Amino acid sequence: MNLIIYLIAGAIVGYVASRIMNTNSQQGTLLDIVVGVIGAFLAGFFISPLLGIGTINDAITIPTLLVTLLGSVILIWLYKQVRR
C-alpha cells in the first residue's frame, strides 16, 4: 500500500515540477512519476538532512512534499543543463 501512495505522491509532485520548469509538454505521465520518485529520493538523501525535515517515507505532509518538489525541480534543472 505504501508503494501505491508513494507513486501517487511522486506523480503529483513530478507533474507540478514539470509545470514549474515548463517541461510538461515534453514529458508524459510516466516520466512525471519517474521525476517525482527520483526527486523524492534525492530530496530525502540530500535536502531533508540539511533542513531537518523528514522524508516522504516518514509521512506525507506539506513540508515533505515541498522538499520533494524542490528535489524534483533540481532534477529537471540538472537534466536540462546536461541536455544542452
C-alpha positions as CSV (number, residue, x, y, z in Angstrom):
1,M,0.0,0.0,0.0
2,N,2.9,2.4,0.8
3,L,4.2,1.9,-2.7
4,I,0.9,3.0,-4.3
5,I,0.8,6.1,-2.1
6,Y,4.4,6.8,-2.9
7,L,3.8,6.6,-6.6
8,I,0.7,8.8,-6.4
9,A,2.6,11.4,-4.4
10,G,5.5,11.1,-6.8
11,A,3.2,11.6,-9.8
12,I,1.6,14.7,-8.3
13,V,5.0,16.2,-7.3
14,G,6.5,15.3,-10.7
15,Y,3.6,16.9,-12.5
16,V,3.9,20.1,-10.5
17,A,7.7,20.2,-11.0
18,S,7.3,19.8,-14.8
19,R,4.8,22.6,-14.8
20,I,7.2,24.8,-12.9
21,M,10.1,24.1,-15.2
22,N,8.0,24.3,-18.4
23,T,8.7,20.8,-19.5
24,N,5.1,19.5,-19.2
25,S,4.6,19.3,-23.0
26,Q,7.8,17.2,-23.4
27,Q,7.0,14.8,-20.6
28,G,4.3,12.2,-20.3
29,T,2.7,10.9,-17.1
30,L,5.2,8.1,-16.8
31,L,8.1,10.5,-16.9
32,D,6.3,12.7,-14.3
33,I,6.1,9.7,-11.9
34,V,9.8,8.9,-12.5
35,V,10.9,12.5,-11.9
36,G,8.8,12.7,-8.8
37,V,10.1,9.4,-7.3
38,I,13.8,10.2,-8.2
39,G,13.3,13.7,-6.9
40,A,11.9,12.3,-3.6
41,F,14.9,10.1,-3.3
42,L,17.4,12.9,-4.0
43,A,15.5,15.2,-1.6
44,G,15.4,12.6,1.1
45,F,19.1,11.9,0.7
46,F,20.5,15.4,0.3
47,I,18.0,18.1,1.2
48,S,16.0,16.7,4.2
49,P,19.0,16.3,6.5
50,L,20.1,19.9,5.7
51,L,16.7,21.3,6.6
52,G,15.8,18.9,9.4
53,I,12.6,17.8,7.7
54,G,11.5,14.2,7.5
55,T,11.3,12.4,4.2
56,I,8.2,11.4,2.3
57,N,8.7,7.9,3.6
58,D,8.0,9.1,7.1
59,A,4.8,10.9,6.4
60,I,3.2,12.8,3.6
61,T,2.9,16.3,4.8
62,I,3.2,19.8,3.3
63,P,6.9,20.2,4.3
64,T,7.9,16.8,3.0
65,L,6.0,17.4,-0.3
66,L,7.7,20.8,-0.7
67,V,11.1,19.2,-0.1
68,T,10.3,16.5,-2.6
69,L,9.1,19.2,-5.1
70,L,12.4,21.0,-4.6
71,G,14.3,17.8,-5.3
72,S,12.2,17.2,-8.5
73,V,12.8,20.7,-9.7
74,I,16.5,20.4,-9.2
75,L,16.5,17.1,-11.0
76,I,14.7,18.6,-14.0
77,W,17.1,21.6,-13.9
78,L,20.1,19.3,-13.9
79,Y,18.7,17.3,-16.8
80,K,18.2,20.5,-18.8
81,Q,21.7,21.6,-18.1
82,V,23.2,18.2,-19.2
83,R,21.0,18.1,-22.3
84,R,22.3,21.5,-23.6
